[in-house]
Amino acid sequence: MTTYRFAVNVLPRDGILDPQGRAVEQSLDHLDVAGVAGVRVGRRVELTVEAPDENTARATVERLARDLFSNPLIEQATVETLGGAAPTTRVAAAR
């Protein structure tokens, strides 16, 4: 078995109200920050997976992202391989 490191980034889906992002954006004037818009606040989960290969490890993480770390109705999750140059993949919503 080999260990693989991943990060799951969870953000509100496009078109879903993001009250934290809005609050941050509204506070920017108080900090004299200009030119920043479209603030979205989410969360990040980093984990190590032990699996026979990277595809199996990624499948496990994508399942966790979809079924445990996010609510697919209102959030989108992306999986990122840590320590490598692999691109992130969007996790499809459960049907």
MDAnalysis code that builds the backbone (N, CA, C; Angstrom):
import MDAnalysis as mda
import numpy as np

u = mda.Universe.empty(285, n_residues=95, atom_resindex=np.repeat(np.arange(95), 3), trajectory=True)
u.add_TopologyAttr("name", ["N", "CA", "C"] * 95)
u.add_TopologyAttr("resid", np.arange(1, 96))
u.add_TopologyAttr("resname", ["MET", "THR", "THR", "TYR", "ARG", "PHE", "ALA", "VAL", "ASN", "VAL", "LEU", "PRO", "ARG", "ASP", "GLY", "ILE", "LEU", "ASP", "PRO", "GLN", "GLY", "ARG", "ALA", "VAL", "GLU", "GLN", "SER", "LEU", "ASP", "HIS", "LEU", "ASP", "VAL", "ALA", "GLY", "VAL", "ALA", "GLY", "VAL", "ARG", "VAL", "GLY", "ARG", "ARG", "VAL", "GLU", "LEU", "THR", "VAL", "GLU", "ALA", "PRO", "ASP", "GLU", "ASN", "THR", "ALA", "ARG", "ALA", "THR", "VAL", "GLU", "ARG", "LEU", "ALA", "ARG", "ASP", "LEU", "PHE", "SER", "ASN", "PRO", "LEU", "ILE", "GLU", "GLN", "ALA", "THR", "VAL", "GLU", "THR", "LEU", "GLY", "GLY", "ALA", "ALA", "PRO", "THR", "THR", "ARG", "VAL", "ALA", "ALA", "ALA", "ARG"])
u.atoms.positions = np.array([
    [0.843, -1.186, 0.000],
    [0.000, 0.000, 0.000],
    [0.885, 1.245, 0.000],
    [0.379, 2.260, -0.613],
    [1.069, 3.541, -0.674],
    [0.160, 4.600, -0.073],
    [0.744, 5.650, 0.485],
    [-0.067, 6.744, 1.014],
    [-0.091, 7.894, 0.016],
    [-1.232, 8.537, -0.068],
    [-1.456, 9.660, -0.970],
    [-2.088, 10.789, -0.176],
    [-1.671, 12.022, -0.465],
    [-2.211, 13.202, 0.226],
    [-3.153, 13.945, -0.707],
    [-4.298, 14.332, -0.157],
    [-5.300, 15.075, -0.919],
    [-5.842, 16.218, -0.069],
    [-6.425, 17.185, -0.752],
    [-7.196, 18.239, -0.101],
    [-8.549, 18.298, -0.798],
    [-9.582, 18.494, -0.013],
    [-10.923, 18.690, -0.547],
    [-11.318, 20.124, -0.211],
    [-11.614, 20.905, -1.241],
    [-12.035, 22.292, -1.073],
    [-13.530, 22.372, -1.335],
    [-14.273, 22.920, -0.375],
    [-15.729, 22.984, -0.457],
    [-16.147, 24.453, -0.446],
    [-16.944, 24.842, -1.435],
    [-17.477, 26.204, -1.542],
    [-18.969, 26.134, -1.857],
    [-19.704, 27.206, -1.539],
    [-21.103, 27.229, -1.967],
    [-21.184, 27.153, -3.491],
    [-22.191, 26.469, -4.001],
    [-22.406, 26.397, -5.458],
    [-22.672, 27.800, -5.993],
    [-22.373, 27.996, -7.279],
    [-22.701, 29.263, -7.922],
    [-24.195, 29.509, -7.789],
    [-24.570, 30.734, -7.451],
    [-25.975, 31.095, -7.304],
    [-26.533, 30.841, -5.914],
    [-25.770, 30.191, -5.042],
    [-26.214, 29.945, -3.668],
    [-25.704, 31.086, -2.792],
    [-26.565, 31.610, -1.938],
    [-26.195, 32.696, -1.038],
    [-25.007, 32.292, -0.173],
    [-24.014, 33.170, -0.083],
    [-22.828, 32.937, 0.737],
    [-22.734, 34.075, 1.755],
    [-23.435, 33.961, 2.907],
    [-23.450, 35.053, 3.871],
    [-22.070, 35.391, 4.431],
    [-21.200, 34.398, 4.606],
    [-19.852, 34.688, 5.107],
    [-19.052, 35.468, 4.076],
    [-19.143, 35.060, 2.830],
    [-18.447, 35.777, 1.775],
    [-18.945, 37.208, 1.663],
    [-20.243, 37.379, 1.773],
    [-20.829, 38.727, 1.705],
    [-20.358, 39.591, 2.876],
    [-20.321, 39.007, 4.080],
    [-19.862, 39.763, 5.257],
    [-18.411, 40.195, 5.095],
    [-17.571, 39.297, 4.584],
    [-16.171, 39.648, 4.357],
    [-16.083, 40.771, 3.332],
    [-16.818, 40.635, 2.247],
    [-16.783, 41.646, 1.194],
    [-17.240, 43.011, 1.707],
    [-18.265, 43.033, 2.548],
    [-18.767, 44.298, 3.088],
    [-17.789, 44.930, 4.075],
    [-16.941, 44.134, 4.694],
    [-15.998, 44.687, 5.667],
    [-14.732, 45.242, 5.014],
    [-14.557, 45.031, 3.729],
    [-13.334, 45.470, 3.053],
    [-13.169, 46.985, 3.085],
    [-14.282, 47.737, 2.988],
    [-14.195, 49.201, 3.061],
    [-13.604, 49.658, 4.384],
    [-13.962, 48.983, 5.467],
    [-13.452, 49.344, 6.796],
    [-11.947, 49.109, 6.904],
    [-11.427, 48.242, 6.069],
    [-9.994, 47.946, 6.065],
    [-9.248, 48.714, 4.975],
    [-9.966, 49.646, 4.317],
    [-9.394, 50.430, 3.212],
    [-8.847, 49.541, 2.101],
    [-9.590, 48.492, 1.775],
    [-9.215, 47.585, 0.692],
    [-10.184, 47.818, -0.456],
    [-9.637, 48.107, -1.629],
    [-10.469, 48.350, -2.807],
    [-10.130, 47.329, -3.885],
    [-11.064, 47.156, -4.805],
    [-10.808, 46.298, -5.950],
    [-10.986, 44.814, -5.702],
    [-11.578, 44.432, -4.582],
    [-11.808, 43.019, -4.280],
    [-13.311, 42.767, -4.334],
    [-13.709, 41.759, -5.081],
    [-15.132, 41.425, -5.210],
    [-15.271, 39.918, -5.373],
    [-16.490, 39.448, -5.287],
    [-16.758, 38.023, -5.498],
    [-16.156, 37.134, -4.425],
    [-16.151, 37.601, -3.184],
    [-15.571, 36.823, -2.085],
    [-16.485, 35.650, -1.768],
    [-15.895, 34.469, -1.678],
    [-16.626, 33.258, -1.307],
    [-15.838, 32.576, -0.194],
    [-16.528, 32.143, 0.825],
    [-15.892, 31.494, 1.971],
    [-16.317, 30.036, 2.003],
    [-15.349, 29.165, 2.177],
    [-15.625, 27.733, 2.243],
    [-14.760, 27.079, 3.288],
    [-14.458, 25.821, 3.067],
    [-13.598, 25.093, 4.005],
    [-12.708, 24.135, 3.222],
    [-11.662, 23.676, 3.875],
    [-10.683, 22.783, 3.251],
    [-10.414, 21.636, 4.210],
    [-10.431, 20.429, 3.670],
    [-10.137, 19.226, 4.442],
    [-8.921, 18.574, 3.789],
    [-7.857, 18.341, 4.561],
    [-6.674, 17.645, 4.049],
    [-6.619, 16.270, 4.684],
    [-6.262, 15.258, 3.888],
    [-6.225, 13.907, 4.415],
    [-5.203, 13.054, 3.677],
    [-4.786, 11.997, 4.357],
    [-3.879, 11.007, 3.802],
    [-4.658, 9.710, 3.634],
    [-4.516, 9.096, 2.468],
    [-5.237, 7.858, 2.165],
    [-4.219, 6.781, 1.824],
    [-4.412, 5.636, 2.396],
    [-3.568, 4.485, 2.078],
    [-4.340, 3.609, 1.094],
    [-3.745, 3.361, -0.065],
    [-4.424, 2.597, -1.111],
    [-3.386, 1.951, -2.021],
    [-3.806, 0.968, -2.820],
    [-2.856, 0.296, -3.714],
    [-2.369, 1.188, -4.851],
    [-3.195, 2.198, -5.250],
    [-2.774, 3.102, -6.321],
    [-3.503, 4.434, -6.166],
    [-3.045, 5.428, -6.921],
    [-3.602, 6.773, -6.778],
    [-5.062, 6.841, -7.215],
    [-5.439, 6.114, -8.248],
    [-6.836, 6.139, -8.701],
    [-7.788, 5.630, -7.627],
    [-7.403, 4.580, -6.937],
    [-8.226, 4.045, -5.854],
    [-8.311, 5.044, -4.706],
    [-7.168, 5.647, -4.373],
    [-7.147, 6.655, -3.307],
    [-8.037, 7.834, -3.667],
    [-7.914, 8.319, -4.897],
    [-8.723, 9.466, -5.338],
    [-10.212, 9.116, -5.305],
    [-10.573, 7.919, -5.712],
    [-11.976, 7.505, -5.684],
    [-12.531, 7.539, -4.259],
    [-11.713, 7.118, -3.301],
    [-12.125, 7.166, -1.895],
    [-12.365, 8.605, -1.459],
    [-11.434, 9.487, -1.814],
    [-11.547, 10.898, -1.420],
    [-12.747, 11.550, -2.105],
    [-12.968, 11.249, -3.370],
    [-14.123, 11.814, -4.067],
    [-15.433, 11.361, -3.436],
    [-15.478, 10.117, -3.000],
    [-16.681, 9.628, -2.308],
    [-16.884, 10.376, -0.992],
    [-15.805, 10.543, -0.222],
    [-15.903, 11.293, 1.035],
    [-16.323, 12.739, 0.778],
    [-15.762, 13.345, -0.252],
    [-16.111, 14.732, -0.583],
    [-17.597, 14.860, -0.894],
    [-18.113, 13.903, -1.629],
    [-19.517, 13.926, -2.052],
    [-20.464, 13.557, -0.920],
    [-20.106, 12.519, -0.131],
    [-21.046, 11.953, 0.841],
    [-20.870, 12.463, 2.267],
    [-19.705, 13.029, 2.586],
    [-19.443, 13.413, 3.977],
    [-19.044, 14.876, 4.136],
    [-18.136, 15.349, 3.305],
    [-17.574, 16.690, 3.499],
    [-18.430, 17.811, 2.938],
    [-19.364, 17.517, 2.040],
    [-20.161, 18.583, 1.427],
    [-21.613, 18.169, 1.282],
    [-22.450, 19.166, 1.110],
    [-23.858, 18.945, 0.786],
    [-23.997, 19.261, -0.698],
    [-24.083, 18.242, -1.563],
    [-24.067, 18.475, -3.008],
    [-25.214, 19.348, -3.525],
    [-26.262, 19.539, -2.732],
    [-27.365, 20.393, -3.175],
    [-26.969, 21.866, -3.176],
    [-26.118, 22.269, -2.227],
    [-25.778, 23.688, -2.100],
    [-24.281, 23.969, -2.157],
    [-23.450, 22.913, -2.185],
    [-22.005, 23.113, -2.186],
    [-21.356, 22.348, -3.331],
    [-20.197, 22.840, -3.742],
    [-19.387, 22.122, -4.719],
    [-18.055, 21.786, -4.067],
    [-17.532, 20.629, -4.389],
    [-16.268, 20.185, -3.807],
    [-15.289, 19.869, -4.931],
    [-14.045, 20.230, -4.723],
    [-12.988, 19.863, -5.648],
    [-11.933, 19.087, -4.874],
    [-11.327, 18.121, -5.544],
    [-10.287, 17.299, -4.937],
    [-8.963, 17.704, -5.557],
    [-7.990, 17.948, -4.713],
    [-6.662, 18.376, -5.134],
    [-5.632, 17.387, -4.606],
    [-4.734, 16.938, -5.459],
    [-3.643, 16.077, -5.023],
    [-2.563, 16.963, -4.422],
    [-2.136, 16.666, -3.230],
    [-1.089, 17.455, -2.582],
    [0.277, 16.857, -2.883],
    [1.249, 17.707, -3.024],
    [2.604, 17.241, -3.267],
    [2.862, 16.861, -4.701],
    [1.923, 17.155, -5.577],
    [2.106, 16.835, -6.982],
    [1.499, 17.902, -7.860],
    [1.666, 17.759, -9.133],
    [1.160, 18.749, -10.075],
    [-0.139, 18.291, -10.723],
    [-0.819, 17.311, -10.135],
    [-2.054, 16.797, -10.716],
    [-3.144, 17.864, -10.634],
    [-3.974, 17.986, -11.651],
    [-5.049, 18.981, -11.629],
    [-6.150, 18.589, -10.640],
    [-6.933, 19.567, -10.224],
    [-8.065, 19.284, -9.345],
    [-9.209, 18.769, -10.187],
    [-10.095, 17.997, -9.552],
    [-11.278, 17.494, -10.246],
    [-12.504, 17.844, -9.453],
    [-13.563, 18.238, -10.141],
    [-14.819, 18.550, -9.472],
    [-15.540, 17.252, -9.165],
    [-16.119, 17.161, -7.984],
    [-16.828, 15.956, -7.571],
    [-18.275, 16.078, -8.036],
    [-18.758, 15.090, -8.754],
    [-20.121, 15.094, -9.241],
    [-21.094, 14.891, -8.092],
    [-22.227, 15.543, -8.171],
    [-23.239, 15.398, -7.135],
    [-23.843, 14.001, -7.174],
    [-24.189, 13.504, -5.996],
    [-24.850, 12.184, -5.907],
    [-26.232, 12.271, -6.505],
    [-26.665, 11.223, -7.096],
    [-28.003, 11.215, -7.721],
    [-28.957, 10.446, -6.879],
])
